Amino acid sequence: MAVTIYDSLSGSKREFVPIEENSVKMYVCGITPYALSHLGHARCYVAWDVVYRYFQYRGFDVTYVRNFTDVDDKIINEAAKRDVDPLELAEENIQAFYEDMDALCIARPDHEPRVSTSIDDIIALVQSLEDRGLAYSVDGDVFFEVAKFENYGCLSKRPLDDMMAGARVDVDTRKRNPMDFALWKSTKDGEINWPSPWGPGRPGWHIECSAMSMAHLGPTFDIHCGGRDLIFPHHENEIAQSEAASGCRYVNYWMHNGFINIDQQKMSKSIGNVFNVRDILQRYEPLVLRYFLMCATHYRNPMNFCDTLLDEASARMAYFYESLRKAKDFVEVNADAMGSLTKDQDFIDGISGRFRDAMDDDFSVVKAMELISELFRYLNEYVSVKKKAALPAAVASAQCLLDELRSMDSVLNLFGEEPRAYLLRHRTKAAMRLGISIELIERQISKRIAARTARDWAMADQIRDELESLGVILMDRPGGTDWSIDESIDAETTEAE
């Protein structure tokens, strides 16, 4: 089965046919670094990280480009408020972005061009549009003339006449058409600027992505990704200016991820319900957020976000890692007993094919995680085997499943942590969310050990009950007493449909 992609331009799923055999050229719209990265950024870049990793898993040579819009009105305005240099502000937020995305195990692209270092390419592209009679300059500003691009509106499915009718009354009167958009902006009030054929100024918003993508991937490339909010006007304008300049198709497949809603309400700065990534990671393990963003729903669908859903994801990841801990210990302890035959051979033999089928269908991580859940149920069955005669096959089967999981996880990037280390961090953050002091837990465990040593079973039970009422579950083991947090979820809960 070939990879199929839902293409926003055609409005349908299409088989992926690369421009060059076994090669993928992929461009992703990056951030405008005027503030810390928020949950919407995390969803976007987790989604495209999975796409990037899956193409690699399928044997493609991927060239991945993601830009930084480090010259923009928002950066200039925020820098003015803080009385700092705009590029310094952008750099500060770019470094914070790296920290957040690295925490979410998101791979860094092959190329990360910035507007500030791509000015020559941008000016050359604007100049070519003007030379072709598709752009015009007014008082040092340069505008793209949309009426001369007959396919304008192809991506957003908006007829030009309808867009003109809905244009604001206070539109720039210097424009020939209300829908014309800026390619180059003349400098104002001492703003950051560069010399150009039209005088000192800076790029418009849309031209940058065309210039940077074509500089690294050529005039036509395979895949362009971004949030659904960028379809219009950003990506619509990218198509117009790029195809007008080159005379050829700009992008073969357009991919867009859905919005995030906060408690069923659209995430918006104007509403004040925007969550910074690092604030969330103070309370939850990064892999919990990655898992939630990948698995709560398909990347194209709207996603609801609330603490309850993130708590469920947290508990699910704890289940996975506790299962991994048991399975790895089981295989290591019983390595000498490993047999040559496995149980459930059909399931084991079919795992990789089923994983590809799920991911080939427009990168459906939700479907892939249904398979992963099956895998973990089998793992836990093998770990629980009681009959000595069944042990060799159980050990061999567990090892096979761990190997298969490792292979699939090159795409998901969820299960690579050392289980004990992950679980320790996980329970600490879970306790923090419940407002439970780690020192209190450890102090009470010490008191209970002393009570058990003194055979004061009533006191030992009382301490256990008191901790359980707080949500702390004690586990007595040969090496001592361990604890975990009850996150009130059935470990066998299946992934969202």
C-alpha positions as CSV (number, residue, x, y, z in Angstrom):
1,M,0.0,0.0,0.0
2,A,1.3,3.5,-0.9
3,V,1.2,6.5,1.4
4,T,-2.0,8.5,0.9
5,I,-2.3,12.2,2.0
6,Y,-5.3,14.3,2.4
7,D,-4.5,17.3,0.1
8,S,-6.2,20.5,1.1
9,L,-5.9,21.8,-2.4
10,S,-7.9,19.0,-4.0
11,G,-10.0,18.4,-0.9
12,S,-9.3,14.6,-1.1
13,K,-6.9,11.9,-0.2
14,R,-4.3,11.3,-2.9
15,E,-1.6,8.7,-3.3
16,F,1.8,10.2,-2.6
17,V,3.9,10.3,-5.7
18,P,7.2,12.1,-5.1
19,I,8.8,14.4,-7.6
20,E,12.0,12.4,-7.3
21,E,11.9,8.7,-6.6
22,N,12.4,7.8,-2.9
23,S,12.8,11.5,-2.0
24,V,10.5,13.8,-0.1
25,K,10.9,17.6,-0.1
26,M,8.9,19.0,2.8
27,Y,8.4,22.6,4.0
28,V,6.7,23.6,7.3
29,C,5.7,27.1,8.2
30,G,7.6,28.0,11.4
31,I,6.9,30.4,14.3
32,T,6.9,34.1,14.5
33,P,9.1,34.3,17.6
34,Y,7.6,37.3,19.5
35,A,6.5,35.3,22.5
36,L,6.9,31.8,24.1
37,S,5.6,28.8,22.1
38,H,2.0,27.8,22.9
39,L,-0.1,24.6,22.7
40,G,-1.1,25.3,19.1
41,H,2.6,25.3,18.0
42,A,3.1,22.1,19.9
43,R,0.3,20.4,18.1
44,C,1.4,21.6,14.7
45,Y,5.1,20.5,15.1
46,V,4.3,17.2,16.7
47,A,2.0,16.4,13.7
48,W,4.7,17.2,11.1
49,D,7.4,15.5,13.2
50,V,5.4,12.3,12.8
51,V,5.1,12.8,9.1
52,Y,8.8,13.5,8.7
53,R,9.7,10.4,10.8
54,Y,7.2,8.1,9.0
55,F,8.6,9.0,5.6
56,Q,12.1,8.1,6.9
57,Y,10.7,4.9,8.4
58,R,9.3,4.1,4.9
59,G,12.8,4.5,3.4
60,F,12.4,8.0,1.8
61,D,15.3,10.5,1.8
62,V,13.6,13.5,3.4
63,T,14.7,17.1,3.1
64,Y,12.8,19.0,5.8
65,V,12.7,22.8,5.9
66,R,11.1,24.9,8.5
67,N,11.5,28.7,8.7
68,F,11.6,31.4,11.4
69,T,9.7,34.6,10.7
70,D,12.0,36.7,12.8
71,V,11.0,40.0,11.1
72,D,7.4,40.8,11.6
73,D,5.0,43.5,13.0
74,K,4.3,41.5,16.2
75,I,8.1,41.2,16.9
76,I,8.6,44.9,16.2
77,N,5.7,46.0,18.4
78,E,6.7,43.6,21.3
79,A,10.4,44.7,21.1
80,A,9.3,48.4,21.3
81,K,7.2,47.6,24.4
82,R,10.2,46.0,26.0
83,D,12.7,48.5,24.6
84,V,14.9,45.8,23.1
85,D,16.3,45.0,19.6
86,P,13.7,43.1,17.5
87,L,16.2,40.5,16.3
88,E,17.4,40.0,19.9
89,L,13.8,39.4,21.0
90,A,13.3,37.0,18.2
91,E,16.5,35.1,19.1
92,E,15.5,34.8,22.7
93,N,12.2,33.2,21.7
94,I,13.8,31.0,19.1
95,Q,16.0,29.5,21.8
96,A,13.0,29.0,24.0
97,F,11.2,27.3,21.1
98,Y,14.1,24.9,20.7
99,E,14.0,24.0,24.4
100,D,10.2,23.3,24.2
101,M,10.3,21.4,21.0
102,D,13.4,19.4,22.1
103,A,11.5,18.4,25.3
104,L,8.7,17.1,23.1
105,C,11.2,15.0,21.2
106,I,10.6,16.8,17.9
107,A,13.4,16.4,15.4
108,R,15.1,19.6,14.2
109,P,14.7,20.1,10.4
110,D,17.6,19.9,7.9
111,H,17.3,23.6,7.1
112,E,15.9,26.5,9.3
113,P,16.1,29.7,7.2
114,R,15.2,33.0,8.8
115,V,13.7,36.1,7.2
116,S,16.6,38.2,8.5
117,T,19.1,36.1,6.7
118,S,17.1,35.6,3.5
119,I,16.6,39.2,2.5
120,D,18.5,38.8,-0.8
121,D,16.4,35.9,-1.9
122,I,13.2,37.8,-0.9
123,I,14.2,40.9,-2.8
124,A,15.1,38.9,-5.9
125,L,11.7,37.2,-5.9
126,V,9.8,40.5,-5.4
127,Q,11.9,42.0,-8.3
128,S,11.0,39.1,-10.6
129,L,7.3,39.6,-9.9
130,E,7.6,43.3,-10.6
131,D,9.6,42.6,-13.8
132,R,6.8,40.3,-15.0
133,G,4.2,43.0,-14.4
134,L,2.6,41.0,-11.6
135,A,3.5,43.5,-8.8
136,Y,3.6,47.3,-8.6
137,S,5.3,49.7,-6.2
138,V,3.8,52.7,-4.5
139,D,5.7,55.0,-2.2
140,G,8.3,52.4,-1.4
141,D,5.8,49.6,-0.9
142,V,5.4,46.7,-3.4
143,F,2.0,44.9,-3.8
144,F,1.1,41.7,-5.6
145,E,-1.7,42.3,-8.1
146,V,-4.1,39.4,-7.4
147,A,-6.3,40.1,-10.5
148,K,-3.4,39.0,-12.7
149,F,-3.3,35.5,-11.1
150,E,-6.3,33.7,-12.4
151,N,-6.2,30.8,-10.0
152,Y,-6.4,33.0,-6.9
153,G,-8.6,31.4,-4.3
154,C,-7.8,27.8,-5.4
155,L,-6.7,26.7,-1.9
156,S,-9.3,28.4,0.3
157,K,-12.0,27.8,-2.3
158,R,-13.0,31.5,-2.2
159,P,-13.9,33.3,-5.5
160,L,-12.0,36.6,-5.9
161,D,-15.3,38.5,-6.3
162,D,-16.6,37.3,-3.0
163,M,-13.3,38.1,-1.2
164,M,-13.4,41.6,-2.7
165,A,-17.0,42.1,-1.5
166,G,-15.9,41.2,2.0
167,A,-12.8,43.4,2.1
168,R,-12.7,46.1,4.7
169,V,-13.8,49.6,3.9
170,D,-10.6,51.1,5.3
171,V,-8.4,49.2,2.9
172,D,-5.2,50.9,1.6
173,T,-6.4,53.2,-1.1
174,R,-3.1,53.0,-2.9
175,K,-3.9,49.4,-3.9
176,R,-5.4,48.7,-7.3
177,N,-7.5,46.0,-5.8
178,P,-8.5,45.6,-2.1
179,M,-7.2,42.0,-2.1
180,D,-3.7,43.0,-3.3
181,F,-1.1,42.2,-0.6
182,A,2.2,43.6,0.4
183,L,5.4,42.0,-0.9
184,W,7.7,44.7,0.5
185,K,7.0,47.3,3.1
186,S,8.7,50.7,3.3
187,T,10.4,51.5,6.6
188,K,8.5,53.5,9.2
189,D,9.5,55.3,12.4
190,G,13.0,53.9,12.6
191,E,11.9,50.2,12.2
192,I,14.4,47.5,11.3
193,N,15.0,47.7,7.6
194,W,17.2,46.7,4.6
195,P,18.1,48.5,1.4
196,S,16.1,47.5,-1.7
197,P,15.4,48.8,-5.2
198,W,12.3,50.5,-3.7
199,G,14.1,52.1,-0.8
200,P,14.7,50.9,2.8
201,G,12.2,48.5,4.1
202,R,11.4,44.9,5.1
203,P,9.5,41.9,3.6
204,G,5.8,41.5,3.7
205,W,4.5,38.4,5.6
206,H,3.8,36.0,2.7
207,I,6.7,36.5,0.4
208,E,9.2,35.1,2.9
209,C,8.0,31.5,2.8
210,S,8.0,31.4,-1.0
211,A,11.5,32.7,-1.1
212,M,12.9,30.5,1.6
213,S,11.1,27.3,0.5
214,M,12.2,27.7,-3.2
215,A,15.7,28.6,-2.2
216,H,16.1,25.2,-0.4
217,L,13.6,23.0,-2.3
218,G,13.3,24.4,-5.7
219,P,10.3,26.0,-7.5
220,T,8.2,22.9,-7.1
221,F,8.4,20.6,-4.1
222,D,6.4,17.7,-2.6
223,I,4.7,18.8,0.6
224,H,3.8,22.1,2.4
225,C,2.5,21.9,6.0
226,G,1.0,24.3,8.4
227,G,-2.0,25.1,10.6
228,R,-5.4,25.4,9.2
229,D,-5.5,29.0,10.1
230,L,-2.8,29.7,7.5
231,I,-4.8,28.5,4.5
232,F,-6.1,32.0,4.0
233,P,-4.5,34.4,3.4
234,H,-1.0,33.1,4.0
235,H,-0.9,29.9,1.9
236,E,-3.3,31.3,-0.7
237,N,-0.9,34.2,-1.3
238,E,2.1,31.9,-1.3
239,I,0.6,29.9,-4.2
240,A,-0.2,33.1,-6.1
241,Q,3.2,34.8,-5.8
242,S,5.2,31.5,-6.2
243,E,3.4,30.2,-9.3
244,A,3.3,33.7,-10.8
245,A,7.0,34.0,-10.5
246,S,8.1,30.5,-11.6
247,G,5.3,29.7,-14.1
248,C,5.0,26.2,-12.6
249,R,3.1,24.4,-9.8
250,Y,4.4,25.4,-6.4
251,V,3.4,22.5,-4.1
252,N,2.0,19.0,-4.9
253,Y,0.4,18.3,-1.5
254,W,-0.9,20.8,1.0
255,M,-1.3,19.4,4.6
256,H,-3.0,21.3,7.4
257,N,-3.6,20.4,11.0
258,G,-6.8,21.3,12.9
259,F,-7.4,23.9,15.6
260,I,-7.2,23.3,19.4
261,N,-10.2,24.2,21.5
262,I,-9.8,24.8,25.2
263,D,-12.7,23.3,27.1
264,Q,-14.7,23.3,23.8
265,Q,-13.8,27.0,23.2
266,K,-11.4,28.0,20.4
267,M,-8.0,28.8,21.7
268,S,-7.4,32.5,21.2
269,K,-5.1,35.2,22.6
270,S,-8.1,37.6,22.6
271,I,-10.0,35.3,24.9
272,G,-7.0,34.7,27.0
273,N,-7.0,30.9,26.9
274,V,-3.6,30.3,25.3
275,F,-1.3,27.9,27.2
276,N,2.4,28.1,26.9
277,V,4.2,24.8,26.3
278,R,6.6,25.2,29.1
279,D,3.8,25.9,31.6
280,I,2.2,22.6,30.7
281,L,5.5,20.8,31.0
282,Q,5.9,22.0,34.5
283,R,2.9,19.8,35.4
284,Y,3.1,16.9,33.0
285,E,5.9,14.9,31.5
286,P,6.7,16.0,27.9
287,L,5.9,12.6,26.5
288,V,2.4,12.9,28.0
289,L,1.8,16.0,26.0
290,R,3.3,14.5,22.9
291,Y,1.1,11.4,23.3
292,F,-2.0,13.5,23.8
293,L,-1.3,15.7,20.8
294,M,-0.7,12.7,18.6
295,C,-3.4,10.3,19.8
296,A,-6.4,12.3,21.0
297,T,-7.7,12.7,17.4
298,H,-6.4,12.7,13.8
299,Y,-4.1,15.6,13.0
300,R,-6.7,17.2,10.6
301,N,-9.5,17.2,13.2
302,P,-10.2,19.9,15.8
303,M,-8.8,18.9,19.2
304,N,-10.3,19.7,22.6
305,F,-7.9,20.3,25.4
306,C,-8.5,20.3,29.2
307,D,-6.8,19.0,32.3
308,T,-9.1,16.0,32.5
309,L,-8.0,14.8,29.0
310,L,-4.4,15.4,29.8
311,D,-4.7,13.5,33.1
312,E,-6.1,10.6,31.1
313,A,-3.1,10.7,28.7
314,S,-0.8,10.9,31.7
315,A,-2.3,7.7,33.2
316,R,-2.1,6.0,29.9
317,M,1.6,6.7,29.5
318,A,2.1,5.5,33.1
319,Y,0.4,2.2,32.1
320,F,2.6,1.9,29.0
321,Y,5.8,2.5,30.9
322,E,4.9,0.2,33.8
323,S,4.2,-2.5,31.2
324,L,7.5,-1.8,29.6
325,R,9.3,-2.1,32.9
326,K,7.7,-5.4,33.7
327,A,8.3,-6.8,30.2
328,K,12.0,-5.8,30.1
329,D,12.6,-7.2,33.5
330,F,10.8,-10.4,32.5
331,V,12.9,-10.9,29.4
332,E,16.1,-10.1,31.2
333,V,15.5,-12.3,34.2
334,N,14.3,-15.2,32.0
335,A,16.8,-14.8,29.2
336,D,18.2,-18.3,29.7
337,A,14.8,-19.8,29.3
338,M,14.0,-18.1,26.0
339,G,12.7,-20.6,23.4
340,S,12.9,-20.6,19.7
341,L,9.1,-20.6,19.2
342,T,6.7,-17.8,19.9
343,K,3.1,-17.5,20.9
344,D,0.5,-15.6,18.8
345,Q,2.7,-15.9,15.7
346,D,0.1,-14.4,13.3
347,F,-0.2,-11.3,15.5
348,I,3.6,-10.9,15.7
349,D,4.1,-11.5,12.0
350,G,1.4,-9.0,11.1
351,I,2.4,-6.1,13.3
352,S,4.6,-4.2,11.0
353,G,2.2,-4.5,8.1
354,R,-0.7,-3.3,10.2
355,F,1.3,-0.4,11.4
356,R,2.1,0.7,7.9
357,D,-1.5,0.3,6.8
358,A,-2.6,2.7,9.6
359,M,0.1,5.2,8.9
360,D,-0.2,5.0,5.1
361,D,-3.7,6.2,5.6
362,D,-2.9,9.9,5.9
363,F,-0.6,9.3,8.9
364,S,-3.4,7.9,11.3
365,V,-1.6,7.7,14.6
366,V,-5.0,7.0,16.2
367,K,-5.3,3.8,14.2
368,A,-1.6,2.9,14.9
369,M,-2.1,3.3,18.6
370,E,-5.0,0.8,18.5
371,L,-2.3,-1.7,17.3
372,I,0.1,-0.5,20.0
373,S,-2.5,-1.1,22.7
374,E,-3.0,-4.7,21.4
375,L,0.8,-5.1,21.6
376,F,0.8,-4.1,25.2
377,R,-2.0,-6.4,26.1
378,Y,-0.1,-9.3,24.7
379,L,3.1,-8.2,26.5
380,N,1.3,-8.2,29.8
381,E,-0.2,-11.6,29.2
382,Y,3.3,-13.0,28.5
383,V,4.8,-11.4,31.7
384,S,2.0,-13.0,33.7
385,V,2.6,-16.5,32.5
386,K,2.5,-19.0,35.4
387,K,3.2,-22.4,33.8
388,K,6.9,-23.3,33.5
389,A,6.2,-25.1,30.2
390,A,4.9,-21.9,28.7
391,L,7.8,-19.7,29.8
392,P,10.2,-20.2,26.8
393,A,7.6,-19.2,24.2
394,A,6.4,-16.3,26.5
395,V,9.9,-14.9,26.8
396,A,10.6,-15.2,23.1
397,S,7.2,-13.6,22.2
398,A,7.9,-10.7,24.7
399,Q,11.3,-10.1,23.1
400,C,9.8,-10.0,19.6
401,L,7.1,-7.5,20.7
402,L,9.7,-5.3,22.3
403,D,11.7,-5.4,19.1
404,E,8.7,-4.5,17.0
405,L,7.8,-1.7,19.4
406,R,11.3,-0.2,19.1
407,S,10.9,-0.2,15.3
408,M,7.5,1.5,15.3
409,D,8.7,3.9,17.9
410,S,11.2,5.4,15.5
411,V,8.0,7.1,14.2
412,L,6.1,7.7,17.4
413,N,9.0,8.5,19.6
414,L,7.1,7.7,22.8
415,F,8.7,4.7,24.3
416,G,12.4,5.3,24.3
417,E,12.9,6.4,27.9
418,E,14.3,4.1,30.6
419,P,11.0,2.9,32.3
420,R,12.1,3.4,35.9
421,A,13.4,6.9,35.3
422,Y,10.3,7.9,33.4
423,L,8.0,6.5,36.1
424,L,9.9,8.3,38.9
425,R,9.5,11.6,37.1
426,H,5.9,10.8,36.2
427,R,4.8,10.1,39.7
428,T,6.5,13.2,41.1
429,K,4.6,15.5,38.7
430,A,1.3,13.5,39.3
431,A,1.8,14.1,43.1
432,M,2.5,17.8,42.5
433,R,-0.7,18.1,40.5
434,L,-2.6,16.7,43.4
435,G,-0.8,18.9,45.9
436,I,0.8,16.0,47.7
437,S,4.2,16.5,49.3
438,I,6.9,13.9,48.3
439,E,8.4,14.5,51.7
440,L,5.1,13.6,53.4
441,I,4.8,10.4,51.3
442,E,8.3,9.3,52.2
443,R,7.9,10.2,55.8
444,Q,4.7,8.2,56.1
445,I,6.3,5.2,54.3
446,S,9.1,5.3,56.8
447,K,6.6,5.3,59.7
448,R,4.7,2.4,58.1
449,I,7.9,0.4,57.7
450,A,8.7,1.0,61.4
451,A,5.1,-0.1,62.3
452,R,5.4,-3.3,60.3
453,T,8.8,-4.0,61.8
454,A,7.2,-3.6,65.3
455,R,4.2,-5.8,64.1
456,D,1.9,-2.9,64.7
457,W,-0.4,-4.0,61.8
458,A,-3.2,-1.6,62.8
459,M,-0.9,1.4,62.5
460,A,0.6,0.1,59.2
461,D,-2.9,-0.3,57.7
462,Q,-4.0,3.1,59.0
463,I,-1.0,4.8,57.3
464,R,-1.7,2.9,54.1
465,D,-5.4,4.0,54.2
466,E,-4.5,7.6,54.9
467,L,-2.2,7.7,51.9
468,E,-4.7,6.0,49.6
469,S,-7.3,8.6,50.6
470,L,-4.8,11.2,49.2
471,G,-4.4,9.2,46.0
472,V,-1.1,7.5,46.9
473,I,-0.9,3.7,46.3
474,L,1.7,1.7,48.2
475,M,3.3,-1.4,46.8
476,D,5.1,-3.8,49.1
477,R,7.9,-5.6,47.3
478,P,10.8,-7.8,48.4
479,G,13.2,-4.9,48.2
480,G,11.0,-2.5,50.1
481,T,7.9,-0.3,49.7
482,D,7.3,1.6,46.5
483,W,4.5,4.0,45.6
484,S,2.5,5.5,42.7
485,I,-0.3,8.0,42.2
486,D,-3.8,6.8,41.5
487,E,-4.8,8.7,38.4
488,S,-8.3,7.2,38.4
489,I,-8.3,5.7,34.9
490,D,-8.7,2.1,33.7
491,A,-5.3,1.1,32.3
492,E,-7.1,-0.8,29.5
493,T,-8.9,2.4,28.2
494,T,-8.6,2.4,24.5
495,E,-7.4,5.4,22.4
496,A,-9.9,8.0,21.2
497,E,-11.8,7.2,18.0
